[in-house]
Amino acid sequence: MSLTIKDVAEKAGVSVTTVSRVLNDRGYISAKTRKKVMTTMEELNYTPNEMARSFLSNKTRFIALIVPTTENPFFGELTFHIEKELAQKGYNLFICNSLNDVDNEKKYLRLLQEKRVDGVIVGSHNININEYEYFENKIVSIERELTAHIPIIQSDNYLGGKLAAQELVDKGCKRILCIRGDQHIKTPANDRATAYKDVMEENGLNYSFKEVPFQFQDQEKEALIDQIFAGEVVYDGIFAGDDIIAKMCINSAIAHGKSVPEELKVIGFDGTKIVRQLNPELSTIIQPIEKLAQKSVKILLAVLNEEKVNQVTKLSVKLLASNSTKR
């Protein structure tokens, strides 16, 4: 026979309502009474029924996170920190891999509509999803412009692009290529390419772009990158859209007989721990991934509590220049 809050109330000598308030953190409860109820639950080894609690509080204590795929190092590390932060706040995480599929993303948004989650953190890259407009008071976005009213948490992408481009220029590169994502997607990451262009013009150098959409499969990305080194234009510097693209560039350059970093210097973007451990030779712009996670959770919970928040929260980045650009 399973225990109920009635059993806890009887043993603690308080009302069922008092136990309910302690469980759901609602209403005034003295510290003495709260401690008494919590001690009684421990003595009885009582575990609250989460579904029952959600009915009482009208909250599920679940937050959904929509990302393209946790297989990507950036989103994998981001997911880890978001789950850790939510757990500290008493929330559970519902991980939603959209796999860059619009229908998948819409399906996950229905979780909100069905009140199976309290809010959503979005880090996906799909476009033309109008459903976000219906849930503007329950969503925050990481590095993605969804609507005019959904708060965005982002890195300082312009600074990152400027640091990367200037580093390549300072190391003597003259023909620098910027590899960017799909420009049809409204994302703060587009500022990286803008900063690169500004740096090139300030230094009297020609700028050049190659679009490699993030949502493409690895084989498609590798084919596009291979075209760069099979072409007639010879580059001596590449600013890549992320660290995975940067590593693909290094691999392709070497396969085409180009020495790295002597003939080609490459700088990536993201700076996840796993990529830095596996590829210490890669220069990159380090995003504050843990802080992005902490801010996204803090701002979402504030939004759910109907508190006023900033439309844009911008966090600083830093350059990690390894031997691949120092020479």
Secondary structure as GFF3:
##gff-version 3
##sequence-region A 1 327
A	DSSP	alpha_helix	5	12	.	.	.	ID=ss1
A	DSSP	alpha_helix	16	24	.	.	.	ID=ss2
A	DSSP	alpha_helix	31	44	.	.	.	ID=ss3
A	DSSP	alpha_helix	50	57	.	.	.	ID=ss4
A	DSSP	beta_strand	62	67	.	.	.	ID=ss5
A	DSSP	alpha_helix	73	88	.	.	.	ID=ss6
A	DSSP	beta_strand	92	97	.	.	.	ID=ss7
A	DSSP	alpha_helix	102	113	.	.	.	ID=ss8
A	DSSP	beta_strand	119	122	.	.	.	ID=ss9
A	DSSP	three_ten_helix	130	135	.	.	.	ID=ss10
A	DSSP	beta_strand	139	142	.	.	.	ID=ss11
A	DSSP	beta_strand	152	155	.	.	.	ID=ss12
A	DSSP	alpha_helix	157	170	.	.	.	ID=ss13
A	DSSP	beta_strand	176	180	.	.	.	ID=ss14
A	DSSP	alpha_helix	190	202	.	.	.	ID=ss15
A	DSSP	beta_strand	208	211	.	.	.	ID=ss16
A	DSSP	alpha_helix	218	230	.	.	.	ID=ss17
A	DSSP	beta_strand	237	239	.	.	.	ID=ss18
A	DSSP	alpha_helix	243	255	.	.	.	ID=ss19
A	DSSP	beta_strand	265	270	.	.	.	ID=ss20
A	DSSP	alpha_helix	273	278	.	.	.	ID=ss21
A	DSSP	beta_strand	283	286	.	.	.	ID=ss22
A	DSSP	alpha_helix	289	304	.	.	.	ID=ss23
A	DSSP	beta_strand	312	315	.	.	.	ID=ss24
A	DSSP	beta_strand	318	320	.	.	.	ID=ss25
A	DSSP	alpha_helix	323	326	.	.	.	ID=ss26
###
